[in-house]
Amino acid sequence: MNRRSVISELAKTLQISETEAEQILRAFAQVLGPIAAEVPPYFERYFEAQIQLVLQRMEDFQHTTQQQIANLQQRIEDFQHFTQQQIANLQRQMEDFQHFTQQQIANLRQQMEDFQHLTQQQIANLQQSTQQQISDLRHLIQQQANNLQQLTEQRISDLQRSTQHQIANLQQQITGLSHYIDQRIDALDRRIDALERRLDRFEKWLFSVLVMILSGVLAIIFKIYFGG
């Protein structure tokens, strides 16, 4: 194998240009040059074999790397397919959830409408029942008011009759008391008249006594002054 073929093989294996491959060989030559100068010529075949081994290893590494890259690309494609499948499943689940949510919202709206209709019906029934109860209550209150008015009028009438009876009894008592007072006043007048008559007789008797005493005193005085 000549130098140009080695450079071409190295560039092909490493997938680089021949200039870059030649630079790599020169670098190897600078490193291995002193060693190659000290060895006999038959070692050239050994070095070429070692170079071929390195190139083979590099080719195997490239093949392995390409296989790994292909496997990685396959895994990426599989992961991408799995991800797309997951995204499709997620989208389908989202669509199912959206459909389910819309169905739930529709059911909820229907339930709200039914509840609103039922509530309005119950309110109407309650208003009708309340109006009936209010009407019955008004009728009961009016009936109780009428009964109370009748009872009050009856009590007032009874009270008036009782009051009139009491007033009649009181007037009768007053009349009897007035008659009794008149009788007592008449009796008192008679007693006063009798007392006045007695007083007149007493005054007359007292006057006669005083006249007799005065006459006796005057007679004694006259006798004393003129009789002596």
Backbone bond lengths (Angstrom), bond angles and torsions (degrees), N, CA, C in turn:
res aa  C-N    CA-C-N  psi(-1)  N-CA   C-N-CA  omega(-1)  CA-C   N-CA-C  phi
1 M - - - 1.482 - - 1.515 107.01 -
2 N 1.335 117.56 126.12 1.461 121.21 179.07 1.523 110.69 -85.55
3 R 1.296 113.69 176.54 1.479 120.21 -175.58 1.499 111.46 -66.36
4 R 1.326 119.12 -40.49 1.465 121.99 -177.78 1.520 111.54 -65.99
5 S 1.349 115.59 -39.95 1.470 118.57 178.17 1.523 111.75 -66.75
6 V 1.350 115.45 -35.75 1.479 118.96 176.83 1.521 110.01 -64.20
7 I 1.349 115.81 -42.93 1.473 119.64 179.77 1.516 110.15 -63.79
8 S 1.339 115.85 -42.98 1.473 119.06 179.81 1.523 111.33 -64.24
9 E 1.352 116.00 -44.13 1.469 119.45 179.27 1.535 111.37 -63.07
10 L 1.349 115.02 -42.07 1.468 119.28 179.09 1.530 111.26 -63.38
11 A 1.344 117.48 -42.69 1.474 121.25 179.43 1.522 110.61 -65.13
12 K 1.357 115.93 -40.06 1.465 119.27 178.38 1.520 111.70 -66.92
13 T 1.323 116.16 -40.75 1.470 119.73 -178.65 1.526 111.10 -67.40
14 L 1.338 114.82 -44.87 1.471 118.84 -177.28 1.518 112.06 -84.78
15 Q 1.356 117.05 -6.09 1.453 121.56 -178.31 1.522 111.39 56.51
16 I 1.328 112.35 48.72 1.456 120.05 176.97 1.529 107.39 -129.38
17 S 1.316 116.13 176.67 1.457 119.54 177.87 1.534 111.22 -77.10
18 E 1.331 115.56 161.14 1.468 118.76 179.27 1.516 111.26 -65.54
19 T 1.330 117.06 -31.23 1.471 120.15 178.23 1.517 109.69 -63.09
20 E 1.323 116.29 -45.21 1.473 119.79 178.14 1.520 110.51 -65.73
21 A 1.341 117.08 -37.89 1.469 119.16 177.58 1.521 111.58 -65.13
22 E 1.375 116.41 -39.70 1.466 120.32 177.35 1.515 110.66 -63.91
23 Q 1.328 117.85 -39.82 1.469 120.66 176.78 1.526 110.86 -61.98
24 I 1.343 116.84 -37.18 1.469 119.43 178.79 1.529 109.78 -66.81
25 L 1.380 117.05 -42.25 1.470 120.00 178.49 1.515 112.19 -63.60
26 R 1.339 117.25 -39.82 1.462 120.21 176.32 1.527 110.91 -62.41
27 A 1.317 115.21 -37.65 1.467 117.29 177.60 1.514 110.54 -64.83
28 F 1.359 116.69 -41.20 1.463 119.46 175.37 1.515 111.27 -63.01
29 A 1.374 116.07 -38.70 1.462 120.23 -179.24 1.513 111.42 -65.03
30 Q 1.347 116.55 -39.24 1.473 119.53 178.15 1.522 111.04 -65.26
31 V 1.352 115.30 -35.14 1.459 117.67 -179.70 1.519 111.33 -78.52
32 L 1.371 116.15 -41.69 1.454 120.62 -175.14 1.528 113.20 -95.03
33 G 1.375 115.52 -4.21 1.474 118.57 -176.66 1.513 113.57 -57.19
34 P 1.331 117.69 -51.42 1.473 117.34 -179.23 1.510 111.78 -61.26
35 I 1.326 117.11 -35.77 1.466 118.97 -179.07 1.520 109.84 -70.24
36 A 1.379 116.76 -40.95 1.459 120.45 -179.39 1.535 111.92 -65.23
37 A 1.363 118.02 -31.02 1.464 121.42 179.36 1.518 111.62 -69.57
38 E 1.294 118.07 -26.99 1.456 122.41 -176.65 1.516 112.49 -86.28
39 V 1.378 118.75 -18.18 1.460 121.33 -176.01 1.514 109.99 -94.89
40 P 1.297 118.46 157.15 1.474 121.49 178.27 1.502 110.00 -70.07
41 P 1.389 116.07 168.14 1.465 120.17 -176.94 1.516 112.54 -65.23
42 Y 1.355 118.60 -28.53 1.464 117.30 -176.50 1.520 111.95 -68.41
43 F 1.323 116.10 -11.14 1.468 118.08 176.33 1.532 112.75 -77.56
44 E 1.347 115.42 -9.56 1.460 117.68 178.68 1.514 110.72 -63.27
45 R 1.381 113.91 -39.41 1.455 116.78 178.07 1.534 110.77 -63.95
46 Y 1.331 114.09 -34.22 1.486 118.20 178.27 1.527 110.02 -65.26
47 F 1.330 115.69 -44.56 1.473 119.07 179.30 1.516 111.51 -65.63
48 E 1.375 114.92 -38.45 1.450 116.87 176.93 1.520 110.88 -64.42
49 A 1.349 115.06 -39.65 1.482 117.77 177.72 1.528 110.87 -63.71
50 Q 1.345 115.44 -39.45 1.464 118.87 177.84 1.526 110.34 -65.30
51 I 1.359 115.27 -38.92 1.470 118.21 178.19 1.506 110.12 -64.64
52 Q 1.367 115.98 -42.46 1.455 119.25 177.85 1.522 110.74 -62.29
53 L 1.357 116.55 -37.54 1.475 119.97 177.64 1.523 111.41 -64.86
54 V 1.345 114.34 -41.25 1.468 117.96 178.00 1.513 110.18 -64.81
55 L 1.367 114.40 -42.77 1.457 117.63 179.10 1.522 111.05 -63.60
56 Q 1.370 116.11 -39.13 1.455 119.36 178.14 1.521 110.69 -64.46
57 R 1.318 115.33 -42.75 1.472 118.76 178.05 1.524 111.05 -63.28
58 M 1.344 114.53 -40.47 1.455 117.84 178.14 1.512 110.14 -65.53
59 E 1.364 116.91 -38.22 1.466 119.83 177.55 1.517 110.41 -66.32
60 D 1.372 115.69 -41.43 1.476 118.92 177.07 1.535 111.06 -63.35
61 F 1.376 114.93 -40.38 1.470 118.52 178.55 1.523 110.51 -63.55
62 Q 1.383 114.35 -40.12 1.458 117.97 178.04 1.525 110.83 -64.36
63 H 1.396 115.23 -42.31 1.463 118.36 179.05 1.531 110.45 -63.86
64 T 1.348 114.89 -42.49 1.480 118.67 178.40 1.516 110.81 -63.23
65 T 1.360 113.64 -42.43 1.465 117.29 179.39 1.518 111.01 -63.42
66 Q 1.330 115.63 -43.23 1.465 118.89 178.04 1.522 111.35 -63.38
67 Q 1.377 115.19 -38.80 1.475 118.56 177.67 1.535 110.86 -64.38
68 Q 1.343 114.49 -42.65 1.458 118.21 177.64 1.522 111.27 -64.29
69 I 1.361 114.31 -39.46 1.474 117.46 178.04 1.520 109.82 -64.55
70 A 1.377 115.25 -41.47 1.470 118.73 178.23 1.530 110.34 -63.32
71 N 1.367 115.08 -42.37 1.479 118.14 177.23 1.518 111.45 -63.02
72 L 1.371 113.84 -41.30 1.458 117.74 179.00 1.528 110.75 -64.41
73 Q 1.359 116.08 -41.85 1.460 118.96 176.93 1.521 111.10 -62.74
74 Q 1.379 114.82 -39.62 1.457 117.75 177.20 1.525 111.30 -63.24
75 R 1.350 114.64 -42.96 1.464 118.52 177.78 1.530 110.87 -63.96
76 I 1.365 114.90 -37.91 1.469 118.27 177.72 1.515 109.71 -65.59
77 E 1.358 115.31 -42.79 1.459 118.24 177.82 1.530 111.06 -63.62
78 D 1.362 115.39 -41.88 1.467 118.61 177.53 1.527 110.56 -63.33
79 F 1.358 115.27 -43.24 1.465 118.44 178.76 1.527 110.69 -64.68
80 Q 1.358 115.15 -39.14 1.463 118.99 177.87 1.524 110.29 -64.10
81 H 1.379 115.87 -42.98 1.460 119.62 177.89 1.533 110.24 -63.39
82 F 1.364 115.11 -42.63 1.472 118.79 178.52 1.533 110.79 -64.23
83 T 1.361 114.44 -40.96 1.463 118.12 179.29 1.519 110.84 -65.01
84 Q 1.358 115.55 -42.78 1.456 118.43 177.62 1.530 110.98 -63.10
85 Q 1.373 114.73 -39.04 1.465 117.82 176.99 1.526 111.06 -64.03
86 Q 1.346 115.72 -41.59 1.467 119.82 177.85 1.527 110.65 -64.45
87 I 1.359 115.51 -41.48 1.468 118.94 178.76 1.520 110.01 -64.07
88 A 1.375 115.29 -40.99 1.465 118.40 178.48 1.529 110.35 -63.65
89 N 1.357 114.86 -42.60 1.468 118.16 177.90 1.523 110.89 -63.82
90 L 1.350 115.21 -41.16 1.464 119.02 178.94 1.524 110.69 -64.80
91 Q 1.345 116.34 -42.04 1.457 119.01 177.28 1.522 111.20 -62.38
92 R 1.367 115.15 -41.17 1.456 118.36 178.00 1.531 110.62 -64.96
93 Q 1.352 114.98 -40.67 1.465 118.07 176.59 1.529 111.10 -64.30
94 M 1.354 116.04 -39.18 1.455 119.33 177.88 1.525 110.58 -64.18
95 E 1.365 115.27 -41.48 1.458 118.31 177.54 1.518 110.95 -64.65
96 D 1.362 115.68 -42.29 1.471 118.81 177.13 1.520 110.61 -63.03
97 F 1.353 115.23 -41.78 1.467 118.50 179.32 1.526 110.63 -65.91
98 Q 1.355 116.06 -39.44 1.456 119.37 178.39 1.525 110.57 -64.35
99 H 1.363 115.33 -42.53 1.472 119.08 177.52 1.520 110.45 -63.95
100 F 1.358 115.31 -42.26 1.473 119.30 178.66 1.526 110.74 -64.36
101 T 1.366 115.47 -40.96 1.461 119.19 179.18 1.521 111.24 -64.54
102 Q 1.340 115.90 -43.76 1.460 119.00 177.48 1.522 111.47 -62.11
103 Q 1.360 115.51 -39.48 1.464 118.98 177.12 1.528 110.86 -64.56
104 Q 1.341 116.21 -41.69 1.465 120.05 177.75 1.523 110.68 -63.76
105 I 1.354 116.07 -41.21 1.472 119.58 178.97 1.524 109.85 -63.89
106 A 1.370 115.30 -42.22 1.468 118.30 178.42 1.531 110.79 -63.16
107 N 1.344 115.64 -42.22 1.468 118.85 177.90 1.522 111.17 -64.49
108 L 1.349 114.92 -40.24 1.464 118.86 178.92 1.522 111.04 -64.77
109 R 1.334 116.37 -40.82 1.471 119.45 177.30 1.518 110.53 -63.00
110 Q 1.361 115.55 -41.78 1.461 118.87 178.17 1.526 110.92 -63.42
111 Q 1.347 115.58 -41.76 1.463 119.06 177.30 1.523 110.96 -63.67
112 M 1.354 116.79 -39.89 1.458 120.08 178.22 1.522 110.77 -64.48
113 E 1.349 116.03 -41.56 1.460 118.72 177.91 1.530 111.05 -64.92
114 D 1.356 115.95 -42.26 1.469 119.39 177.82 1.523 110.39 -63.63
115 F 1.358 115.55 -41.65 1.462 118.92 179.68 1.523 110.68 -65.94
116 Q 1.349 116.25 -39.59 1.467 119.87 177.99 1.524 110.53 -63.73
117 H 1.346 115.79 -43.47 1.465 119.39 178.54 1.525 110.38 -63.40
118 L 1.347 116.38 -43.36 1.464 119.86 178.97 1.520 110.67 -64.59
119 T 1.348 116.22 -40.45 1.466 119.72 179.54 1.525 110.84 -64.30
120 Q 1.346 116.21 -43.65 1.461 119.02 177.84 1.520 111.04 -62.78
121 Q 1.345 116.52 -39.07 1.466 119.84 177.87 1.524 110.66 -64.86
122 Q 1.334 116.04 -43.36 1.461 119.68 178.31 1.519 111.36 -64.71
123 I 1.362 116.24 -38.46 1.466 119.27 177.87 1.520 110.34 -64.60
124 A 1.368 115.55 -41.82 1.466 118.51 178.29 1.528 111.00 -63.67
125 N 1.345 116.03 -42.78 1.467 119.16 177.80 1.523 110.92 -64.31
126 L 1.336 115.37 -39.67 1.460 118.79 179.24 1.519 111.18 -66.18
127 Q 1.350 116.19 -41.29 1.463 118.82 177.51 1.521 110.78 -62.62
128 Q 1.340 116.23 -43.01 1.462 119.53 178.79 1.515 110.80 -64.12
129 S 1.354 116.19 -43.24 1.465 119.51 178.11 1.523 111.41 -65.10
130 T 1.355 115.34 -39.05 1.466 119.14 179.58 1.521 110.72 -66.16
131 Q 1.332 116.48 -42.68 1.463 119.36 177.61 1.523 111.19 -62.30
132 Q 1.355 116.38 -40.34 1.471 119.46 177.88 1.522 110.42 -64.95
133 Q 1.325 116.43 -42.54 1.464 120.01 178.59 1.524 110.77 -64.45
134 I 1.360 115.35 -39.99 1.476 118.45 178.29 1.524 109.90 -64.26
135 S 1.360 116.61 -41.85 1.456 120.06 178.59 1.527 110.99 -63.44
136 D 1.344 115.70 -43.76 1.469 119.18 177.83 1.521 110.69 -64.22
137 L 1.335 116.13 -39.79 1.462 119.58 179.26 1.517 111.06 -65.95
138 R 1.333 116.80 -41.54 1.468 119.63 177.03 1.528 110.72 -62.03
139 H 1.357 115.82 -42.87 1.463 119.48 178.82 1.529 110.24 -62.70
140 L 1.344 116.38 -42.55 1.463 119.92 179.28 1.523 111.00 -65.13
141 I 1.356 115.79 -42.40 1.472 119.14 179.49 1.525 110.17 -64.18
142 Q 1.360 115.55 -41.67 1.467 118.99 178.98 1.524 110.86 -63.68
143 Q 1.343 116.02 -40.52 1.466 119.95 178.90 1.522 110.23 -66.02
144 Q 1.340 116.26 -43.50 1.464 119.06 178.25 1.528 110.49 -65.30
145 A 1.349 116.95 -36.97 1.466 120.05 178.18 1.531 110.10 -64.95
146 N 1.358 115.27 -41.69 1.473 118.06 177.54 1.519 111.06 -63.50
147 N 1.343 115.47 -43.67 1.470 118.84 178.48 1.523 110.81 -63.20
148 L 1.348 115.12 -41.13 1.458 118.49 178.70 1.520 110.99 -65.40
149 Q 1.333 115.54 -39.59 1.462 118.75 178.16 1.534 110.62 -64.12
150 Q 1.334 116.75 -44.24 1.463 119.70 177.66 1.525 110.76 -62.31
151 L 1.317 115.92 -43.86 1.466 119.35 178.98 1.522 110.71 -63.28
152 T 1.348 115.56 -41.16 1.465 118.88 179.46 1.521 110.92 -65.37
153 E 1.320 115.77 -43.98 1.468 119.10 177.60 1.532 111.02 -62.73
154 Q 1.334 116.62 -40.07 1.468 120.08 178.06 1.521 110.51 -63.28
155 R 1.347 115.10 -43.32 1.467 118.24 179.03 1.524 111.04 -66.68
156 I 1.340 115.63 -39.78 1.470 118.37 177.89 1.531 110.17 -63.02
157 S 1.355 115.50 -42.55 1.469 119.01 177.87 1.518 111.28 -62.58
158 D 1.353 115.55 -44.15 1.463 118.62 177.57 1.515 110.78 -63.25
159 L 1.338 115.78 -40.29 1.463 119.24 178.97 1.525 111.09 -65.53
160 Q 1.336 116.29 -39.73 1.459 119.41 177.69 1.533 110.56 -63.25
161 R 1.354 117.11 -45.46 1.467 119.77 178.28 1.522 110.66 -62.68
162 S 1.359 115.72 -42.79 1.464 118.49 178.89 1.519 110.81 -64.45
163 T 1.346 115.90 -40.10 1.466 119.68 179.78 1.523 110.75 -66.22
164 Q 1.337 115.15 -44.45 1.465 118.10 177.81 1.528 111.77 -61.52
165 H 1.341 116.71 -40.11 1.465 119.94 177.28 1.525 110.30 -64.16
166 Q 1.330 115.81 -43.21 1.464 118.83 178.91 1.522 110.69 -65.30
167 I 1.368 115.79 -38.80 1.469 118.82 178.33 1.528 110.25 -64.93
168 A 1.344 116.42 -40.84 1.477 119.53 177.80 1.518 110.55 -62.77
169 N 1.351 116.06 -44.12 1.472 118.84 177.44 1.513 110.67 -63.32
170 L 1.351 116.00 -39.64 1.461 118.97 179.54 1.531 110.56 -66.94
171 Q 1.330 116.23 -41.60 1.463 118.35 176.64 1.527 111.03 -62.84
172 Q 1.324 115.96 -39.50 1.470 119.32 177.60 1.516 110.21 -64.03
173 Q 1.351 115.27 -42.53 1.463 118.18 177.56 1.526 110.92 -64.15
174 I 1.362 115.56 -40.61 1.471 118.84 178.86 1.531 110.54 -63.85
175 T 1.355 114.63 -40.85 1.485 118.38 177.97 1.523 110.90 -62.21
176 G 1.342 115.84 -45.89 1.474 119.01 177.79 1.503 111.57 -62.31
177 L 1.349 116.02 -41.65 1.463 119.47 179.44 1.525 110.02 -65.82
178 S 1.326 117.19 -40.56 1.470 119.93 177.54 1.522 111.27 -62.32
179 H 1.361 115.79 -42.09 1.467 119.35 176.89 1.526 110.86 -62.84
180 Y 1.321 115.40 -40.90 1.463 119.30 179.01 1.520 110.22 -65.55
181 I 1.360 115.77 -41.91 1.481 117.96 179.16 1.528 110.64 -65.08
182 D 1.326 115.18 -40.38 1.470 117.48 177.07 1.523 111.09 -60.00
183 Q 1.338 115.93 -43.16 1.464 119.19 177.73 1.520 111.09 -61.91
184 R 1.326 115.61 -43.41 1.461 117.85 179.90 1.528 110.42 -66.47
185 I 1.335 115.97 -36.93 1.479 117.92 178.23 1.525 110.40 -66.26
186 D 1.349 116.29 -41.00 1.471 118.99 177.12 1.518 110.57 -61.95
187 A 1.304 116.48 -44.07 1.464 119.31 179.09 1.517 110.45 -62.57
188 L 1.353 115.98 -40.86 1.454 119.78 179.24 1.529 110.48 -65.79
189 D 1.317 116.31 -39.11 1.468 118.56 176.55 1.527 110.91 -61.95
190 R 1.325 115.64 -41.72 1.479 118.06 178.99 1.517 109.78 -64.29
191 R 1.313 117.46 -41.01 1.463 119.42 179.38 1.526 110.15 -66.57
192 I 1.334 116.96 -38.24 1.481 119.33 177.86 1.541 110.21 -64.71
193 D 1.362 116.33 -40.81 1.468 119.49 178.25 1.525 110.88 -62.64
194 A 1.334 114.30 -43.20 1.476 117.80 179.20 1.522 109.84 -64.43
195 L 1.335 116.38 -39.89 1.463 119.83 179.82 1.527 110.38 -67.27
196 E 1.306 115.93 -38.56 1.467 118.04 177.53 1.521 110.82 -64.79
197 R 1.322 118.02 -40.01 1.476 120.50 177.60 1.524 110.16 -63.59
198 R 1.326 115.16 -43.32 1.476 117.72 177.98 1.522 110.29 -62.89
199 L 1.332 115.90 -39.89 1.453 119.11 179.92 1.530 109.97 -64.90
200 D 1.322 117.12 -39.43 1.472 119.36 176.95 1.514 110.66 -61.44
201 R 1.345 116.05 -45.84 1.471 118.90 179.12 1.513 110.49 -63.78
202 F 1.331 117.40 -38.20 1.444 119.50 178.85 1.528 110.54 -66.16
203 E 1.327 115.98 -42.01 1.469 118.31 178.11 1.533 111.18 -61.65
204 K 1.341 114.31 -42.48 1.468 117.38 178.52 1.519 110.74 -63.96
205 W 1.315 116.53 -42.31 1.476 119.36 179.58 1.505 109.83 -66.28
206 L 1.326 117.08 -42.79 1.451 120.68 179.45 1.531 109.93 -64.07
207 F 1.318 116.40 -39.40 1.457 119.06 178.70 1.537 110.92 -64.27
208 S 1.341 115.51 -41.60 1.479 118.38 179.19 1.513 110.32 -65.84
209 V 1.329 116.29 -38.28 1.469 119.29 178.76 1.512 109.50 -64.97
210 L 1.328 115.51 -45.08 1.466 118.56 -179.62 1.525 110.72 -63.58
211 V 1.354 114.76 -38.07 1.480 117.47 178.01 1.528 110.36 -63.30
212 M 1.363 116.40 -41.94 1.469 120.33 179.90 1.523 109.44 -64.67
213 I 1.367 115.91 -42.77 1.474 118.08 -179.59 1.518 109.83 -65.72
214 L 1.327 114.18 -43.08 1.466 117.23 179.98 1.529 111.39 -64.77
215 S 1.318 115.97 -37.96 1.475 118.96 177.20 1.517 110.50 -63.68
216 G 1.347 114.96 -41.03 1.473 117.43 179.34 1.501 111.63 -65.84
217 V 1.318 116.34 -40.24 1.462 119.63 179.39 1.514 110.29 -65.95
218 L 1.325 116.63 -42.43 1.453 119.41 179.45 1.534 110.75 -64.88
219 A 1.346 115.53 -38.26 1.474 118.76 178.62 1.508 110.70 -64.43
220 I 1.325 115.71 -38.45 1.473 118.59 179.52 1.519 108.94 -68.75
221 I 1.342 116.22 -43.00 1.461 118.11 179.80 1.524 109.90 -64.74
222 F 1.294 117.29 -43.55 1.478 120.10 179.16 1.507 110.72 -62.29
223 K 1.313 116.60 -39.90 1.464 120.90 179.83 1.496 110.32 -66.51
224 I 1.327 116.78 -37.82 1.448 119.29 -176.60 1.523 108.29 -71.50
225 Y 1.307 119.69 -45.77 1.448 120.94 -175.40 1.539 112.82 -80.84
226 F 1.292 114.93 -35.65 1.459 116.12 -174.41 1.549 113.05 -108.17
227 G 1.284 116.39 -15.23 1.436 116.77 -177.70 1.521 114.18 -89.47
228 G 1.254 117.17 -20.38 1.427 121.59 -174.40 1.428 117.61 -68.50
